[in-house]
């Protein structure tokens, strides 16, 4: 039987117990309908473990950590570089990006960025942790403070496959089919698009132009669609590898 999952902040995931908040208790008791002696999976973005619930008194729980281990590096790295946009689209990119498995968020400012936040905001991290709790994504994605465009490109230097979304490029599916990748960088321009000099700089840094089809998409739509396509492509290769292993 699959165990229920609960996200808690790292400071409440101790080596021997979980410090449950009132919200956690309501979720365990009223939503999951769990009681004493139940076992759940707890994660904080950096560690995961199994925890046994112990009833202390009516309506309250203590806990015992049965196992706790670090998550380590993600097997697949998906780095999303995107121009800073208005608050609502930014939150959509972060929330749904976490659900789709983005491991690194790299917002940037550029020539045509309409919104230029001064730095990383606590609000963004709260959105990410909330999305992790909802989706069950165990690993905490990183989010960088907004940087200048050229600096952000350098932050993705170690990514093996780099793509810049451009309506004049070949379909992204064709480019993905050329190789099996474990780390992908996706560069999405702001609402006003990237300047020609910025596109040239990205291509000089190894980013290949790819398109998502004939339609013009908003920044948040393009970013999330590209991530979904990449994840589906990588999943397909993993299934083929598994099937090949069964045939041996």
ChimeraX attribute file (.defattr): number of C-alpha atoms within 10 A of each C-alpha:
attribute: neighborCount
match mode: 1-to-1
recipient: residues
	/A:1	3
	/A:2	6
	/A:3	11
	/A:4	14
	/A:5	22
	/A:6	20
	/A:7	22
	/A:8	19
	/A:9	13
	/A:10	13
	/A:11	9
	/A:12	14
	/A:13	21
	/A:14	12
	/A:15	13
	/A:16	13
	/A:17	16
	/A:18	22
	/A:19	16
	/A:20	17
	/A:21	11
	/A:22	10
	/A:23	9
	/A:24	15
	/A:25	17
	/A:26	15
	/A:27	14
	/A:28	22
	/A:29	15
	/A:30	11
	/A:31	9
	/A:32	12
	/A:33	10
	/A:34	16
	/A:35	16
	/A:36	14
	/A:37	13
	/A:38	16
	/A:39	20
	/A:40	19
	/A:41	19
	/A:42	23
	/A:43	28
	/A:44	23
	/A:45	20
	/A:46	16
	/A:47	17
	/A:48	21
	/A:49	19
	/A:50	18
	/A:51	23
	/A:52	21
	/A:53	22
	/A:54	16
	/A:55	15
	/A:56	11
	/A:57	8
	/A:58	6
	/A:59	11
	/A:60	17
	/A:61	20
	/A:62	16
	/A:63	20
	/A:64	17
	/A:65	20
	/A:66	14
	/A:67	14
	/A:68	18
	/A:69	12
	/A:70	13
	/A:71	16
	/A:72	9
	/A:73	10
	/A:74	15
	/A:75	7
	/A:76	15
	/A:77	19
	/A:78	24
	/A:79	25
	/A:80	25
	/A:81	24
	/A:82	25
	/A:83	31
	/A:84	25
	/A:85	24
	/A:86	15
	/A:87	12
	/A:88	9
	/A:89	15
	/A:90	17
	/A:91	17
	/A:92	15
	/A:93	23
	/A:94	23
	/A:95	23
	/A:96	20
	/A:97	25
	/A:98	26
	/A:99	19
	/A:100	19
	/A:101	22
	/A:102	27
	/A:103	20
	/A:104	20
	/A:105	21
	/A:106	23
	/A:107	26
	/A:108	26
	/A:109	24
	/A:110	22
	/A:111	15
	/A:112	15
	/A:113	18
	/A:114	15
	/A:115	15
	/A:116	15
	/A:117	17
	/A:118	10
	/A:119	11
	/A:120	14
	/A:121	13
	/A:122	8
	/A:123	9
	/A:124	16
	/A:125	17
	/A:126	12
	/A:127	17
	/A:128	22
	/A:129	22
	/A:130	15
	/A:131	18
	/A:132	25
	/A:133	19
	/A:134	15
	/A:135	16
	/A:136	16
	/A:137	19
	/A:138	21
	/A:139	23
	/A:140	21
	/A:141	25
	/A:142	14
	/A:143	19
	/A:144	17
	/A:145	16
	/A:146	22
	/A:147	22
	/A:148	14
	/A:149	21
	/A:150	15
	/A:151	12
	/A:152	20
	/A:153	20
	/A:154	11
	/A:155	14
	/A:156	21
	/A:157	13
	/A:158	11
	/A:159	17
	/A:160	13
	/A:161	21
	/A:162	22
	/A:163	23
	/A:164	22
	/A:165	23
	/A:166	21
	/A:167	16
	/A:168	12
	/A:169	16
	/A:170	16
	/A:171	17
	/A:172	21
	/A:173	15
	/A:174	11
	/A:175	16
	/A:176	18
	/A:177	12
	/A:178	8
	/A:179	10
	/A:180	12
	/A:181	17
	/A:182	14
	/A:183	18
	/A:184	23
	/A:185	24
	/A:186	25
	/A:187	28
	/A:188	25
	/A:189	29
	/A:190	24
	/A:191	18
	/A:192	15
	/A:193	17
	/A:194	19
	/A:195	13
	/A:196	9
	/A:197	10
	/A:198	16
	/A:199	20
	/A:200	12
	/A:201	15
	/A:202	21
	/A:203	15
	/A:204	10
	/A:205	15
	/A:206	16
	/A:207	20
	/A:208	21
	/A:209	21
	/A:210	23
	/A:211	21
	/A:212	20
	/A:213	14
	/A:214	9
	/A:215	8
	/A:216	10
	/A:217	14
	/A:218	14
	/A:219	22
	/A:220	24
	/A:221	13
	/A:222	18
	/A:223	22
	/A:224	21
	/A:225	15
	/A:226	22
	/A:227	22
	/A:228	16
	/A:229	15
	/A:230	21
	/A:231	16
	/A:232	13
	/A:233	16
	/A:234	17
	/A:235	12
	/A:236	12
	/A:237	15
	/A:238	13
	/A:239	11
	/A:240	11
	/A:241	11
	/A:242	11
	/A:243	11
	/A:244	10
	/A:245	9
	/A:246	8
	/A:247	6
	/A:248	5
